Amino acid sequence: MNIQEYFGRISYNKPHKDADLQTLTAIFQHHIQSIPFENLSMHCGEAIELDLQSTYNKIVRKKRGGWCLEINHLLFWALQELGYDVCILGAHSYDPAEKGYTAEMNHILLKVVIQGDSYVVDAGFGGAYQTWQPLMLISGKDQPQGPGIFRFREDDGTWYFEKVKRKHYIPEPRDADFPDTPELGNIRKIYRFTLEPRHIDDFQELNAYLQVSPDNILRKKSICTLQTSNGLLALVGWTLTEMKYSYMEDMDLVNITTLTDEEVEKTLKDKFNIILENKLVP
């Protein structure tokens, strides 16, 4: 595994001598705009191995994406290689359907300490809840970014992560599109976590479970999302959503297209730079 090969994968060619916030932000942004959040392996009959060499080969050498366990594990390795003070944390994601957080830890994120300040770095949430920059770990402070306003709330050692949702402008809406289009100022809970350091092995059971459990969203839907310079691309099943952030004040532009099977494969190649080895069943 080679840090220069990783930099080639994310098209990063700037200086990286200092393990500072500016370099971290630049690497993070290249990472999220180059490496899709995707679970296509489990819809192609491929097993997802949660060891670093497998993840590196898949994402860096085969130019694939991955889910949070893979994407953030790769980023953790890269930041360690560059001399950052970084550790893995575990989170419980919020399930809007259940109106609560999952009982089991089901997400990983990273904490990076720079000159005494702690930052949360999470390249593995995907979609409209993917941050675009490291977030300072501070309770109650609004932290605006391209995708919207993010904030943490801390209560007795547990940290809660949330986003202020923006309205969507859909030029040609359909009945099923974005049923939860929010009113202004609506808060979307994302996940909760503690600062207890974790190891990737703590997630081996989760990695195995998510690949076989029929009732989790990753089994039910084939998902591929990628951040762009002004919004995001999301392919869920046969539905391609292209979102442009802040199209109008506090409103995102959303274009939705339904694809054929042939168009799915072409779209993965053209828009996400993904060529699959095995047949995808959307």
Solvent accessible surface area in square Angstrom, and as a share of the most:
residue,aa,sasa,rsa
1,M,90,0.40
2,N,76,0.39
3,I,33,0.17
4,Q,107,0.48
5,E,65,0.29
6,Y,0,0.00
7,F,5,0.02
8,G,55,0.53
9,R,21,0.08
10,I,0,0.00
11,S,81,0.52
12,Y,9,0.04
13,N,141,0.72
14,K,104,0.44
15,P,109,0.68
16,H,54,0.24
17,K,187,0.79
18,D,92,0.47
19,A,41,0.31
20,D,50,0.26
21,L,66,0.33
22,Q,148,0.66
23,T,16,0.09
24,L,1,0.00
25,T,28,0.16
26,A,23,0.18
27,I,0,0.00
28,F,1,0.00
29,Q,60,0.27
30,H,48,0.21
31,H,1,0.00
32,I,6,0.03
33,Q,72,0.32
34,S,25,0.16
35,I,6,0.03
36,P,0,0.00
37,F,30,0.12
38,E,1,0.00
39,N,1,0.00
40,L,3,0.01
41,S,3,0.02
42,M,15,0.07
43,H,27,0.12
44,C,12,0.07
45,G,78,0.75
46,E,38,0.17
47,A,79,0.61
48,I,9,0.04
49,E,100,0.45
50,L,6,0.03
51,D,64,0.33
52,L,41,0.20
53,Q,82,0.36
54,S,38,0.24
55,T,1,0.00
56,Y,0,0.00
57,N,48,0.25
58,K,26,0.11
59,I,0,0.00
60,V,4,0.02
61,R,119,0.44
62,K,111,0.47
63,K,101,0.43
64,R,12,0.04
65,G,0,0.00
66,G,0,0.00
67,W,3,0.01
68,C,13,0.08
69,L,0,0.00
70,E,2,0.01
71,I,1,0.01
72,N,0,0.00
73,H,11,0.05
74,L,0,0.00
75,L,1,0.00
76,F,34,0.14
77,W,18,0.06
78,A,0,0.00
79,L,0,0.00
80,Q,95,0.42
81,E,101,0.45
82,L,27,0.13
83,G,57,0.55
84,Y,14,0.05
85,D,89,0.46
86,V,15,0.09
87,C,31,0.19
88,I,5,0.02
89,L,0,0.00
90,G,4,0.04
91,A,0,0.00
92,H,32,0.14
93,S,20,0.13
94,Y,38,0.15
95,D,50,0.26
96,P,69,0.43
97,A,93,0.72
98,E,133,0.60
99,K,165,0.70
100,G,23,0.22
101,Y,52,0.20
102,T,39,0.22
103,A,91,0.71
104,E,129,0.58
105,M,38,0.17
106,N,39,0.20
107,H,7,0.03
108,I,0,0.00
109,L,0,0.00
110,L,0,0.00
111,K,38,0.16
112,V,0,0.00
113,V,42,0.24
114,I,18,0.09
115,Q,180,0.80
116,G,69,0.66
117,D,62,0.32
118,S,30,0.19
119,Y,20,0.08
120,V,4,0.02
121,V,0,0.00
122,D,6,0.03
123,A,6,0.05
124,G,1,0.01
125,F,47,0.20
126,G,6,0.06
127,G,16,0.15
128,A,26,0.20
129,Y,40,0.15
130,Q,3,0.01
131,T,7,0.04
132,W,29,0.10
133,Q,71,0.32
134,P,15,0.09
135,L,3,0.02
136,M,62,0.27
137,L,24,0.12
138,I,68,0.35
139,S,56,0.36
140,G,53,0.51
141,K,101,0.43
142,D,68,0.35
143,Q,21,0.09
144,P,99,0.62
145,Q,23,0.10
146,G,31,0.29
147,P,0,0.00
148,G,3,0.03
149,I,58,0.29
150,F,0,0.00
151,R,48,0.18
152,F,0,0.00
153,R,94,0.34
154,E,71,0.32
155,D,88,0.45
156,D,142,0.74
157,G,41,0.39
158,T,29,0.17
159,W,29,0.10
160,Y,46,0.17
161,F,5,0.02
162,E,9,0.04
163,K,9,0.04
164,V,25,0.14
165,K,20,0.08
166,R,27,0.10
167,K,66,0.28
168,H,32,0.14
169,Y,87,0.33
170,I,27,0.13
171,P,60,0.38
172,E,150,0.67
173,P,91,0.57
174,R,111,0.41
175,D,152,0.79
176,A,88,0.68
177,D,20,0.10
178,F,52,0.22
179,P,125,0.79
180,D,85,0.44
181,T,60,0.35
182,P,5,0.03
183,E,128,0.58
184,L,118,0.59
185,G,42,0.40
186,N,64,0.33
187,I,67,0.34
188,R,42,0.15
189,K,78,0.33
190,I,0,0.00
191,Y,0,0.00
192,R,65,0.24
193,F,2,0.01
194,T,52,0.30
195,L,65,0.33
196,E,94,0.42
197,P,95,0.60
198,R,67,0.25
199,H,108,0.48
200,I,16,0.08
201,D,84,0.44
202,D,75,0.39
203,F,1,0.00
204,Q,73,0.32
205,E,148,0.66
206,L,22,0.11
207,N,7,0.04
208,A,59,0.46
209,Y,118,0.45
210,L,19,0.09
211,Q,30,0.13
212,V,113,0.65
213,S,5,0.03
214,P,109,0.69
215,D,97,0.50
216,N,23,0.12
217,I,97,0.49
218,L,23,0.12
219,R,90,0.33
220,K,133,0.56
221,K,92,0.39
222,S,4,0.03
223,I,23,0.12
224,C,0,0.00
225,T,8,0.05
226,L,19,0.09
227,Q,6,0.03
228,T,36,0.21
229,S,93,0.60
230,N,77,0.39
231,G,0,0.00
232,L,5,0.03
233,L,21,0.10
234,A,12,0.09
235,L,5,0.03
236,V,50,0.29
237,G,14,0.13
238,W,108,0.38
239,T,45,0.26
240,L,7,0.04
241,T,17,0.10
242,E,60,0.27
243,M,14,0.06
244,K,89,0.38
245,Y,15,0.06
246,S,66,0.43
247,Y,92,0.35
248,M,89,0.40
249,E,171,0.77
250,D,58,0.30
251,M,47,0.21
252,D,5,0.03
253,L,28,0.14
254,V,0,0.00
255,N,67,0.34
256,I,38,0.19
257,T,64,0.37
258,T,83,0.48
259,L,18,0.09
260,T,73,0.42
261,D,79,0.41
262,E,133,0.59
263,E,75,0.33
264,V,4,0.02
265,E,110,0.50
266,K,129,0.55
267,T,15,0.09
268,L,2,0.01
269,K,113,0.48
270,D,86,0.44
271,K,84,0.36
272,F,3,0.01
273,N,96,0.49
274,I,3,0.01
275,I,122,0.62
276,L,35,0.18
277,E,125,0.56
278,N,71,0.37
279,K,150,0.64
280,L,19,0.10
281,V,105,0.60
282,P,35,0.22
